[in-house]
Amino acid sequence: MHHVVKFCAPPELQIIYNECLSQNPTVRNITSITHMKKKRLLFALFAAFFLFVAAGLPADKAPRRNEDFSLFIAVQDYTLVLRNATQADSVVPKNMVFLSGGTFEMGDVFGDGEEWEKPVHTVTLSDFYMGKTEVTFDEYDAFCAATGRKKPSDAGWGRGKRPAINVSWHDAVAYCNWLSERQELKQVYMISESTVTADSSANGYRLPTEAEWEYAARSGGKKMRFGNGKDVADPSGINFAGSPAYKTSYSRSGVFREKTTPVGSFQPNDLGLRDMTGNVWEWCWDWLGDDYYGKSAQNNPSGPVSGNRRVLRGGSWGNPPENVRVAYRNGRDPATKDYDYGFRLVRTALGD
């Protein structure tokens, strides 16, 4: 038996039971709405699976969504509650995690950032899904082959599971539409040469908004400095410029790899997201506005209506600790390609 356990931010902890016996993939999605210690969590998973099997429910009687059985578990003071999953608990798309929406304080909550990371302001987001890793060369090369595009350079570091680099913002949104069409989802983006608009009602793939990116990098809006859940950057856990010359009060010195690493090489944050700090900069949907935080909408902000630079977040293998903080904001012309620019996918979690 194989399973993967992942956590969502308060007030919810999301437990995704991804696989259960290769011959019997009926139990696929388990959600717990409570705070619990690891031992209680593992006990709950074991107890739930035991009860499911012991109940003798035949597979053809199990309620299904997308050919999967969904089960909801709530644990409160050691009491186990079982019920059928609702839409909010539905099966998470492949290679993505579900992020329960919420309200958080966005910006430089540590007070050690730049002026364009201020003011700290309240943001409320709806539910969404996010890719566990950055889009890889394997994935992006398939898009290039299918559409006749020239494959981007890998800078001599290798392709495969390394993050796709030398990808512009326009390349990224085109990939989103291609993947949506391939999976028979409604495309998010309407593209007319260099003009791109978004359909918020679409269920296809898209880039995260800047607010969604930061919320996810901070494990659901928690106060943390780096995207792996830590407040101190350590080269053993993040791919950034970790040489002694760049050391700060909130970093440790170590190896400076000077290139990308395969996605998922380091431990994830509490949501199961990897490389939210370092490796490659990640394109976001928003135009970059240096003063936008002072006038941002509270609910699902998506940046200024126009601009000349699209947002990049997360820092890269070549950046010092200051630039890989989750609050740090960067932006470039959307046509720009570089050997430390990549992207990550999201999808809106739409109701039935």
N, C-alpha and C positions, 0 to 999 in steps of 0.2 A: 504494500500500500504506500502511496506517495501523496503528500499534500504540501501545499505552500500556504503559510499564514501571513497575512499582511494587516497593518493597522491604519485606521483613519484617525483624524484629529478629534479632540473633544468637540462636542459632547458624544461623539460616536466613535466606536472602534469597528473597522470593517474587516471581517475575516473572510477571505476568499478561499474556499476549499476547491482548488483548481482541478485536481484529479483524484479519483478514488478508485483504485484497481483498474488497470488498463482494460480489463475485459468488462468492466461494469461502470462506465462513466456517468452514472445516473445522479450521483450526488455531486453537484458542481459549485454551488454558491451558498455560503452560510454567512449571515450577518448577525453581529451581536451589538446591541445598544446598551453598553455599560462600560465601566472601567473595571478591569480585572487584572490580577497578576498573572504571570505566564503559567504558573502551575494550575490556576483556576481555569485559564483559557484552554490549556491542553486537556484538562479533565472534561470541560464542557464539550470539546470536539469529540473526545472518545465516547462520552456518554451519549451524545446526540447520534453518532454513527451506530452505536450499539443498539439504541432504542429503535432507530430506523430499521435495522436488520431484524431485530427481535420482534418487531411488530408484524413482520411477515408480509409487508406490503408488496404485492407483485409489481414488477416493473411496468407492466402495461396499465396499472391503475394509478401510478404516481402522476401527480399533476406536472405538466411540462410547459416550458417556455423555450422556444428555439431548440427543441429536442433535448432539453436538459431538465432535470428535476431540481427545483429550488426550495430550500428549506430555510426558515428563519429561526434563529436561536436568541433568546434574551436570558441573561443570567443576572439575577438580582439577589444578593445575599445568599448565594449558593443554591437558589431555586432555578431550575432549568425549565424554560418555557419553549414549546415548539409550535410552529404554525407554518402554513404555506407562505411562501414569499410573495410580496406585492411587487408592483412595477418598480418601486424604488430599490428593491433588492434583486432586480433582474440580472441575468447573466451578463458579466462584464465582457466587452469585446476582447478578442484575442490580443495578447501582449499589451493590454491597457489595465489601468486600475480605476476604480470608481472613487470620485471625490465628492463627499457630501458637502453641499454648499453651506455657507456660514458667513459670519461677520468677523472681520479682523482689522487690526490697525496696520495699514500699509505704509511703508517708507522706512526711514532710518531710525528704527526704534532703539538702537544702541547709542545714537548720538555721535558716531565716529565717521560719518559719511560726508558726501558732498552736498552742496546747496540744492542741486536738482533732485536729491533724494528726499527733500522736505517740501512742505510740512508732512508730518505723520498724519494720516487722515483715515477715517472709517470707511471701509468698503464691505459691501454685502454681495456675495456671489451665489448663483444658482448651481445645482449639481452639474458635474461634467465628468468625462472620462479623459485620462491622459496616458500617453505612451509610457511604458516602463523605462524605455531608453530612448536615446536619440535615434533617428532614422539611420540605418546602416548602409554601407556601400552595396551589400547584397540586395537590399530593398530598393535603393535608388537606381542601381544599375539595371534592375528589371524594368523600371519605368523608362529609362533611356532606351533600352532595347525595344520596348513596345512602341515607343513614340518616335523613334529615329533620331533622338537627341545624341549629341556627343557626350560621352561619359566624362565627368570632371576628373581632373588630376588628383591622385592620392598623395602627391608630394613625395612619392617613393617609399611611403610607410606601409603600404599594403592596403587591401580592400576588405572584402569579407565582412567581418563583424565590427570593423572600425566604423566610427561615425562618418557618414558622407560629408565631405568638405568641398570647398570651392563651389558652394551652392548659393545662389542669390535668393532674395526674398521672393522674386517672381518665379524662380525655379521651384521654390518650396510650395507656393500656392498652386502651381500647375500640378505638382505631384499629388497634393491633397485631392484635387478634382479627379485626377486619373485614378487614384485608389478608390475614391467614392464610386466612380462609374464601374470600375472593375468588380466591386462588391455589391452593385445594384442599390447603392444609397443615393440620396438626393445630393447633388453637388452644392457646396456652400458658396463657391465663388463664381461670379459672373465677370469674365475677363474680356476686355476690349483693348487690345494692344497693351499700353502701360497702365490703363485704368482698371482697377479691381474694386468691385463692391461685394458685399457679403449678404447672404440670406440667412437671417437668424432662425428661421423655421426649418432649415435643412438639417438632416440627420447625418450628413457626411462628415468627412475629415476636414480639419481646419487647423490653423495655427492658434496657439493660446493667446488670449489677451495678456497684456502686461500684468494685470491684476491676478488673473488665473495663474500665470506662471509663478508669481511671488507667493501666492497662497499655497500652491503645491510644493514649491521649494522649501517653504517653512512648515511642511507637514500639516497643512490645514490652518495656517496663520499663526502658529506658535511663535514665540520670541526665540529666534535662533539666528546665528550669524551666517552659517553656511548650509548648503543644501543637502548635506548628509546628516543633518540633525545636531551638528556640533557647533560650539562657539569658538573653537580653536582649529585653524587649518593645519592639517598634518599631511605631508606628501605620501604617507603610507595609506591614506584614505581618500585623497583627492589628487587628480592630475592637474597640477598648477606649477608655476615657477617657484619651486621650494628651496632654491639655493640660499645659503646664508646671507647673500647680499640683499635679499628681499625680505628678510625676517622682520616681523612686527611683534607688538605685544600680544597679538591674538593669532600667532602662527608659530609653527615649529620648522626648523630647517631639515632638509633631507634631499632626496634625489630630485633633480630637475630633468625630466624625461625629454623635453624639447620635441615632443611629437604626441599625436593622439594615442590613446590606448583602446583596445576593443571595448565596446559598450558592456556595461555590467561588470567591469573588472574590480569594482570597489563595492563596499557595503551600501545598501540602499538607505533612504530615510525611513521614517516611521510609516509612510504610505506605500513603501515598496518601489519608489522611484529612484533611479540610479543616475549618477553624473549630473545632478541638478546644479552642482558647482564644478567648474573646471571642465576639462576635455575639449569641448567646443562651445563657442557662443551659440545661443539658440535664438533664431528669429521669432519675433512675436507679431501679432497682427497690427498693433498700434503704430500710428505716427508718434515720433518722439517730440514731446513738448517740455522744454526745461522748466516751465512754470505751470505745467498741467496739474500737478498735485494740489495746487492752491485753489483750483476750480473744478476738480474732478467730480463727476457724478458719483453718488454713493452706491447705487445699485448697478451691478454688472457694467462698470465703466469700460469703454473700448478705445479711449484715447481721443486726441484732437480730430476734428473732421478733415483736416488736411495737414500737409507738412512736406518736408523734403528728406526726412530720414525715418526709417522704420526701426523699431526697438529691437535691440539685441540684449539678451540676459544670460547670466550665469558665469561669464568669464571663460577662459580657455586654458589649455596646457601652457601657453606662453605668458600668462598674466600673473602678477604678484598678488599677495593675499587681499590687498585693498580692492582689487577689481573682480574678485571672485566671491565677494560677499553677496548674499541674496538680495540685498537692497540696492546694489550698484546698478546704475542705468547707463546703457550705451545705445548708440544708434548710428546707422549708416544709410547711404543712398540704397534704395531697394534693388538696384541693379548690381550692387557690389558683390564680388565673389572673393573669398580669401581662404587660406589654408587653415583657418581656425573658425570658420563659420559653418554651422549646421542647423538642424532644426528637429523639433519633436512634435508629434501629432496630438490633437485633442478631438473630442466629439462632444457635442452637447447632449446631456442626458434628458431626452424629451419624453414626456408622458404619453400614454396611449391616446 
